[in-house]
Amino acid sequence: MVFQAIRWLKKNAGTFILAFILAVVVWVSAIVASDPNIDKEYPQNIPLEIFGQDSGLILVEKVPAQVRVSIRAPRSVWSHLENDPDMIRAWIDLSGLGVGQYLLPVKTQISLSPNQVLGVEPNEIKVSLEPLKMMNFAVQIMTIGEPTLGYRKGSVRSDPPQVTVSGPASLVSKVAKVQATLDISGISETVKKEMTLQAIGQDGVPVTGISITPQIVTVTQDIVLLGGYRNVVVKVITRGQVADGYWLTNINVNPPNVTVFSTNPQLVNALPGYVETSPVDLTDLNDDVDIRTDLNLPKGVELAGEESVLVRLSIAALEGSLSIALPLEVVGLSPEYSAMVSPEQVDVLITGPLPILNNLKPGGIRVSVDLSGLSLGVHQVTPVVDLLPNQVKVASILPENVEVTIVRAATLPITASPTAVFPSITATP
């Protein structure tokens, strides 16, 4: 029996193997049908890592920071990969490499299977390795321009006074100096500011591709007052009064301080810290004005630079208020209607510059109620003031609303025409 079974198995072994293979094919086909492979480029850039670099060597040329990867993987795998970019890695390996140039393949790893990397862009990276070189340089500060007249530039210093330049030996060897450029044009006091350093080659051209540590330093440039010179404040002297109804709101002088000079330093040292202008006349001024005036300097003392200063006077009108009782005018009423307004006059409070209020004629002001589009009956209407000068404004109207009765024409009783009440002016300087 056993031998018969063995002979039967040998006889039908091919059939069993074929059946097994067909079963596997059917199973794989079913899996592929339900979870098909997708070929596409990963939607995000993959960071490119660098491994194995010798600490004594440095890359001369920049290496791409990212690469693109195309992948073949089932849809289920893609759903995980797209939600977690950290599952894909790309790198180049510098292990064991010395000085020289190399073309290295980009290697990849995907932590979820099954997958197949179809391509990497770029798939090779050109690298150039050189010895790392470090050199110390004293910081040089180049100044351009000249300080204000009467001043000179003193010593200049950097904190820290020395920095380290590092990078590929071929580039560091080109560096002749490390410097910053400071403009002191028109400066009249010591300057202290943070400045960015730059490496300069023998040819005067900036050297790039290297590092400066630290790259930002604090530069202090002393500015010193020359003997016989002194910086003093300008004090404006005025005389007279502005026009009636106006007041002086501000006095501004440019420049606010000046440099004076004397061959006898004791004369400038004896000054009280300010110099006065020649008197500026305010008589009857009623608007802003710029006046150039000289300085009243002691004998033997001169003004360095400008011979005069500019005084800017700001002048404004005093503000006041005016209360007027004015009759109401009816506008916009249809010809077949008549209207009765109650009250027939309102109190208008006007504010503005006193000179304008004093010359304001109440007869030239109109207060009206617009009845356009209103029908028969009783209405509440807001009066409107017009024909006012631009500089004044209406503060209030009392009452704010008036009652208007609209009837058909010829049905209203005859009433006396209202008259305006003389106004009263209140000043609020």
C-alpha angles and dihedrals in degrees: 000000000000093000090049090053092049091049090049092051092049090049094050099033092106091053092051093049092049091049091051093050091048090051091052091048091050091048093049091046090052092050092047092048092054095039108025124192117256123204115203146121117272106256095229133056114254116226112244113228126202120216135184100019114163110242090226093057131069134198111249098196126047116260118217110265094213142024137199120239128199115204140187112209141138117275091250091055091048091055090058095043094051091052095048117037090179088076089075122066133182128187149153121227119223095175113145095003119137134189112324146069123294141179106217128189119237108241123206139195129191115194096207124069149248099044143127125207106224097184148336125219110237095018094182131040125205111220132182119198124199133170114275111246128193126190133174120228132187111238113249120203116203115200124202129190129022131270123246117297109279093033134088133195115256130190122330125208140179129217108239096025093203135043137186124242116202136175142089111351092236092057099039089052089061094059113105100171145351115229150158127208120227123193112213098172111149094357117150101177139047113286124220118176143141115256136187116237126225130200113231126198129218089266092056092250120127114256114227131190094055134097128237117203111228099012095184120059135174112248123199119192115186116219113198129198112235121237113270091026128101136176112226138174121254115235116198117222118200136188135190129023133275119249120291112277093028135091137197107251101178145358120207126180127197119233095026091202134024140196117243128193139201134172084225105064090196090068095058092040088056093059114109092236095272141061126213128231123233107270113285111217114229096176112144094343112157104170142041112288140178117218126185112212140173127244124248100235127178117250111277094025120104135190112247112221117348116047095211143018132233116240116198115200120198112203126180135180120254111254123234142161133239126200116203131177106216133180119244121244122207117225134175096027117148112246093240091059134071126201137207117202123204118226098023094209137032136205112245120197112203126187131194145100113340095230090058094042091051091056096041114121113210090208089067094057121086129200114192142174116216112218096176111147095005118136132213115301141053120320139179109228131182114228119231126212119212141160090061122145114257094245095060132063139194112256096184146341119215118235096025092208131028131203116246123192114199119199136159115284121279093022098097123093117247112258133185117264112256120242130213120253118230110260129241122215124214118193120216106182 
